[in-house]
Amino acid sequence: MKKSMKSKLAMFAVAGAMAVSGAAGIAAPAKAENVHTNNAGTVVTCKESYSNTDNELFTFSNNNSGYGYSSYRRKYNKTKVYVYPTVGPKLSYTVMGSHSSKGTNPIVKSDTHIIPLGIEASITNMVNEKGYAYAGLRMHRTVKAQTDSKGWWSPDSTRNYTIYD
């Protein structure tokens, strides 16, 4: 009888665990996700309740007409935009806002700043505050050169670096 009782208790425990995990799975709210590639080349998923702090590489040709744009990425919060130039001549940066990941009808949402190489910068912007869902960088060359400028950026910051208001 003890063996039978242990079997029944084990069966009830397994059934209870399945019921609880099933109920929790049903009750969990679904969240939209943003899939993108981080700076290590790994595809990552960013839930809407999180921030979009994965750094993305940007490249700007200093031999072009003068202006260029980064990709437009989902901005989830009111933090500053992170910019970290690492290679090439200095650029000026302006944070742009858009309602589309394609950067359709971009609107200026920050002052323009020249950020030196090697400086991790935080640019104050009004993308999220003014109802825009996507942020991007407009870059302008400071000199015409054969060398490309490169660096990292993200629409949301984990902390404040050198602040550019």
N, C-alpha and C positions, 0 to 999 in steps of 0.2 A: 504494500500500500504506500509506503514511503516513496518508492520508485515512481509509482503512478502519480503521486502528488507533485514530485519534482518535475516530471514531464509536463504536467498541466501548468504549473507555475512558469516554466520556461516558455511554453507556448503562449500563455497570456502576456508575458513580458515582451516577446517578439511581436505579437499582435498589437500591443499597446504602443510599442516604439514605432511600428509602421503607421498606426493611426495618427500619432502625434506628428511624425515627420510629414505625412501626407497632408494633414491639416495646415501645418506651417507652410508647406509649399504652395498650397492653394491661397493662403492668406497673404503671402508675400506680394507686395505691389510690383508691377512690371515697370521698368525704367528704360527710357530710350538710351541708346549707346552711341558713342562716337568712336569709330575705329580709325586709327592712323598709325604711322610709323614713327618711332622715337629716334633719337640721335644714334642709337646703337644698331639701327636697322631692324628692330624687332617690332612686329605688329602688336599694338596694345589697344585695349578697349577702355574707354573713359566714360563712366556713367555720368549722367547729367548732374547728379548730386555732388560730384567731385569737381575739382578745378582742372583746367587744361594746362598743366605745367610741364609737359614733356617738351624738351627743347628740340627745335627743328632747325636744320641747317638752311641758311640763305646764302645765295651767291648773287653778286651784282657786277655786271660788266662796266668798268670805268671807261670803256671805249664806245659806249652807246650815246644816245641823244641826251642823256643827263638824268632821266628819272627811270626808276624801276620799282617793281612791287614784289613783295613776298606773297606766299599763298595766304588765303583768308581762312582763319581757323576759329572754331567755336570758342566764345568767351563766356565763361560761366559765372564770373563774379566781378566785383568792383576793384580788384587789385590792380596794381600797376602792370604794364607790359614789360617783360624782361627782354633785354637786348645785350648781346655780348659779342662785339666785333673782334675777330681774331687774326685776319689776314688782309693785307692790301691797304690802299689809301683810305683816309677817314671819309665817312659818309655823313650826310645829315639824314635824320630819321623823323618821320611824322607818323603817328598812329592814325589809321583810318578805320572807320566803322562801316559795316554793310549789313543788310538783312539777308544776304546770301553768301554761301561758301564760295561762290564764283566771283565775289567782289563786285557785284553789280551796283552801279550808282554809289560809289564810295564817298563818304563824307569825312572831312578832317575832324578828328576827335582829340587832338593834342597840339601843343606847340611843337615847333621843329627844333631839333637839337643835334649838334655835332658831338658824336661820342667817340673818343679816342680808342685805338686798339688796346685790348687787354683790360678794358674797364667793363665790369658787370654793371649794367645800368637798369634802373627802374623808371619807366616813363609814365608820368601821371596822364591819365586819359579819361574821357567821358563816354566810352563805348557802351558799357552796360548801363550806366546811369541814364543815358538818353534813349534806351530801348533798342539798341543795335545788338544783334546776336553774334556777329562775327567781327574779328579784328584782323588787321593786316598792317604791314609796314610799307610806307612809301619811302623810297630811298633816293637820294640825290647825290651825285658825285660832287666832290669838292675840287678835284683836279681830273683832267683827262689823262688816262694812263692805260698801258697795255695790260696791267695786272688787275685781276678780278679782286673784289673785296668779298670776304666770307665771314660768317659768324653764326651764332645761334640766337634763337628767339623763342618766346612762348607768350601766348595771350594772357595767361594768368601767372601770378608770381607766388612762390612759397614764402618769400620774405622781401623786404626792401633792401636794395643794393645802393649804389650811388644814385641818388634821386635827381631826376630831371623833371621839373614842373612845367 
